[in-house]
Amino acid sequence: MDDANSGALTFSLDNSLGSTDINSVGYTTYITGGSVQKFEKNLTGADHLAGEKGCTVYADGQYLQTVDIGDDGSVALKNWNWVNRAVIGIPYTSIVKTLPIIVMQPTGSNVGKVARIDGIGLDFYQSLGIEYGQSAMDVKPVAFYDNSQSRPWPFFSGWKAMPFLYGFERDNQVYLETDKPLPFCLRMIKPRIVITER
């Protein structure tokens, strides 16, 4: 879309490459309701990231890709990624790792005993894109939604009950991480632990 005139409420439509105007002579008049929004794949304004390589893009409710920022702060997205609103930044990994989990019982604690986490409850606030496990080497995704649901998925708030299929250990820990440009707010971890006397 170019040649926009906000006073006259007119604009012209371009093809997906932005090289040719679309002939809209056969279109009927648009009467009322709805809105017109501009989508772009060549972005500007990332001057503070000029020259950075491998930056992440979160646009219109979903993680898209990594991009290199031009020396002038420009960003060229792949041809199929036309976006209305994008947030671009340097990637980093958010990590939560508990201390060894101690459970108090009438007969004492599990300190020094072999135990296994049988499952965990995770309480999230406005989060997506989290992986969990016993360490960074064995993480699995938290299933917030299934692929039959339309995207972009909304941020999730509430409890998730997750299996924790690992062996017996003396120091049981829970590890969570995300390396995607998505929000990660964890309010509570509630483990279910099986203790042996070994």
N, C-alpha and C positions, 0 to 999 in steps of 0.2 A: 504494500500500500504506500503510495506517495502522493504528492500534490494535494495534501490535505488542507482544507480551508475551513477552520472552525467557525468563522462567521457565516459562511454560506452553507455550512453543514454538507460539504461535498468532499470527495476524494476519488482517486482512481485506484484500481486493483492491478497488481503485478502478478506475473507467473511466479513459480516457486524459486526461480533463480534471480528474480528481481530485475530481469532484463527486458521484459516486454509487457506492455499494458494489456489487460484482458478486455476484450470487446464485450460489454454488458448491454448492448442494444436490445437483446431479446429478453432481458430481465424485467419483471414487473416492478412497480414502485413499492418501495418499502414504506409502510404506513406508520406503525407505532410499536412501542415496546422493545425490550432487548437493549443491546449496546454494541458498539463497534470497538474492538480492541486491536492494537497494533502488535504484530509478532515479528521478531527479527532473528536472524542467525549470525549476523555480524554486529557485535556489541562494542561499545566504547565506554570509557569512564573508569577503567581499572588502572589508572595511572599509578596508584600506590603499590601495584603489583607488577609494574613494568619489568619485562625480562624474566619473570618467574616461570619455571617449567613445572608441568604436572599439577596445576591447580585443579581443584574439584569444582563442579558446577551443580548447584541445586536449583532447579527451575520449575515453576508451576506445579509444585507439590511432589517432585520426585528427583532422585539423584540421576544425573544424565551421563557424565563422562569426565575425563580429565582433559585439560587444555593447557597450551602454552600461551602466555600473555606476551603480546607484542611490545616492543620498546616504547611505543606510544600509548600503551594501555588498552590496545584493541584486543578483541577476542573473536576468533572465527570458529563457530560451532559447525559440526558436521551437517551436511545438507538436509538431513531429515529432522534435525533438532531446531525447529523454529520455536521461540519462546516469547512469552509475554513479560515475565518478570523472573530475573535470575539473581542468585547470590553466588559469588565466586570467591574462593579463598584458598589459602595454603592448607593442604591436608594434614591432619594429625589424628592420632588414635587416642580415644578416651578409654580408660581402663579402671575397673573396680576389682580389687582382689581382697578378699577377707583375710583376717588373721585366722589361724587354726580355730575351728569352731569347738567351743567347750559347752557341754551339756551337764547341768547339775541334776543329780538324782538323789533319792533318799539314802542310797548306799554310797554316794560320792559322785565325783565327776568322771568323765571319760578320758581325762588326762592320762597318757601313757597306755591306754587301752586301744585295741584295734577296733575301728568302727567304719561304717559305710554310710554315706548320705544316700538315702533311698529316693529322695525327691526334694524339690525346692519350690516354694512359692515366691514369686517376684512381684513386687508392687511398683508399677511404673506410673509416671505422670508425663503426658504429652511426649511420648517417645516412639521411635521406630528404628529398625535396622540394627538390633542388638544381637550379639552372639554370646553364648555362655558355655561353660565347661569347668573342668578341674584346673586347667592351665591354658596358656596361649597355644599349646600344641594340639589341643583336641576340642576346639570350640565348635558348636553347632548353632544355627540360627534360631532365635526365638520366633515362633510362628505367631505373628500378630494377626495376620489375615491369610486367606488362601487365594490362590490365583484366579478363582472364579469370580472374585469381587472386583468391581471396576476400580481403576486407578485414576488419579492419585489416591492412595490410601490416607485416611485421616490419621493424625497422631493418636496414639493409644494411651488411655489412662485406666488403671485398674490392675487387678491381680491376674497373673499367669501361673498356672500350675505346670511345672516342667519335670519330666523324668530326669534322673541323674544316675546313669548306668555306668558306674565306675566301681573299682574294686575296694577292698577293705584297706584302710590306711590308719596310721597313728596320728597324722596331722591332716584333717579334712579341711579343704578350702574350696570356696566358690570364686570363679573368675568370670568377669563379664567385660566385653569390649565392643567398640564400634570404630571403624575407620572411615565411615561414610559421613557426608555432611548432613547429618540428621540429628535431631534433638535426642538426648539421652539423660533422663532424670529418674533415678532409682530411689524409691522411698523406703523400701524394706526388703530384706531377704529372710525368708522363713524356711529353714531346712528341716527335713525329717530324717532322723539319724537312727541307724540300727547299730547297737553296741554289742560286742562280744567280750568275753572275759580273758581273751588271750593276751 
